[in-house]
Amino acid sequence: MLYYGSCLSTRHRLLRFWFFHTPTAEEACEVDEQNGETGGSNDVGRISEQASVEIERVNFTLEAGAGTIPVPLVFMQMLVRAEASSWSSALQASAQLSLQMSYYNEALSVWEPVIEPIENVMSEWTPWSLKMTVKGRNKLDPLDTQPEMDVKIEADNILNLTVTKSFISLLNNTSEKFAQAAKQFTPPVTRQLPGLSPFIVLNETGIIIKIAGSDNLQVLYVSETGHEVEAEHGRFIDLHMSKETSAVAADSQDKERLSSTQAELSANLRINLLDTVRQLKIGRAGKVAIPLPKKSDGGYRWKIIAETSIENGRRLLTFTSHVHVTNHLDVPMELYSKNSSNLDLFGAVAPGETLQLAVPLLFSATGEIFFRPANDKCEVSFESITWHQFTHSKRQTIRCDLSEDTTQGYFFETVVFEEKVREGVDQFTQMFSVHLYPPLQFHNILPFPVTVEIPVALDIEPGESVQLNLITNQRLRLWASYLGEMYSLDMVIPQDKKDLEVVALNTDSGSSELLLGIHWSTQYGDLKAYLYAPFWLVNNTSMILKHMVGQAFLFLFLYYEKH
């Protein structure tokens, strides 16, 4: 039975039928010698084995801090891929390690790279990679002449390491913490901030500041009268981010640890100062000056300093005046402001502490500051310092008369350090740090003790130092025992102090003289005097040297062989 059209010729496409897809045979020929050596011999008797390992991500995070707020330090991410085959006969293996490392710059609130990422041809950043290939000789083929093991390690790009000052500081702090933990030392006690909120406000201006929230930052405890909270002097105010802002910040912190573009963690805060509302941005660590709508009787506009600092991962916004005082003396000091004929107390600053001066008292007509030791032995200083002249007068000696004898006094020096602070967009103003130092810090660098008679009787052991209540044109007397002789020094503190000065110590009879050196230094603010020997003898021989005095004051030595 035939169907209609069965015998008609029809055009067909051969690609539609699988049985036309027959591979074309190739003529057998000899394999060249090179291919035979590299491929053919290894295939003889090779045992079929295969293994692969792929670790998509290994994250290493180093954190520090106390409580529930950890501070990130270092973050490192690794990606590992490895393959191996025929390890029983002819090993062939390959591995790839991708590495990227960043550290957290707490001052800027950003992650900065240590191991730099690589920019590819698509302008995308990828981790730096290291590749390794291993090829072993075929143990089952006696004709295989390859090396027993061939290892090749290569990288397509240069490894770029970025080491910054902040990263070195982080490493130093971390090593100190590990050393203290290893020796079971108790770490130094830091300031304990209240609460657990990531943003805190501290008012140390002496005026009331009203704190209000914003779209992304809310006051933790809102007052009953409204949305503003009054922050009195010395009070902390807790702030917290809105849910949306905190979620975005947490997500960005996780994703941007290794990213080249990061968004800083910041928030806006509204404050009310003397009935003037301002908005501040709390983010990276820094200082900014805020002018106030008020002037002093001396014609100076009031201002405060807003300083953002990072403490244990929390941002502390501190409002202070533009002048603070640090006490380096061994007694607490009281500070006063002159208001007409009255003296108003700023407060007392303990040794080693810093006092922020209240803005209303600081902006007096003259800007003067008076001092008094916080005891009943001394009176208020006759001299004063004024911050109006801090730009020109950096060092000044202050005297407080003794209550029992006004002919005697307690002396100290004030040293002023100036710092430029941004005010507005392109303007700068000054803030000042006043340091109270003893008038003279005397160091004994000699290898034997020294006894001071004037101004006070005391002994100074080798390598130790003491504070002396001495100023320019006052008398210093001391003595020391050396080689069986008693030598004394009687000198007046000079007005012009040379960097290096030679002084002569004499015996009571004047028969002998001992020349020593005094080094005067104000490098770190306070005045220091170092009493030292001008010449030192270092024995780098294998003999024991004995010092002897010969004629014409020459030094003679006897040599003894060491045993």
Secondary structure, DSSP 8 states (H G I E B T S, - for coil): ---TTTTS-----GGG-GGG------------HHHIIIIITTTTT----EEEEEEEEEEEEEEE-STT--EEEEEEEEEEEEEEE-TTTS-EEEEEEEEEEEEEETTTTEEEEEE--EE-TTS-EE-EEEEEEEEE--TT-TT--S-SEEEEEE-SS---B---HHHHHHHHHHHHHHHHHHTT---------SSS-SEEEEE-SSS-EEEE--SSEEESS--SSSSEEEE-TT-EEEEEE-HHHHHHHHHHHHHSSS-SS-----EEEEEEETTEEEEEEE-SSEEEEEEEEEE-TTS-EEEEEEEEEEETTEEEEEEE-SEEEEE-SSS-EEEEEEETTEEEEEEEE-TT-EEE--HHHHSSSS-EEEEEESSSSB---S--EEGGGTTT--EEEEEEEBSS-TTSEEEEEEEEEEEEEEETTTEEEEEEEEEEE-SEEEEE-SSS-EEEEESS-EEE-TT-EEEE---TT-EEEEEEEETTEEEEEEEE--SS--SEEEEEEE-TTSS-EEEEEEEEE-TTSS-EEEEE-S------SSEEEEEEE-GGG-EEEEEEE--
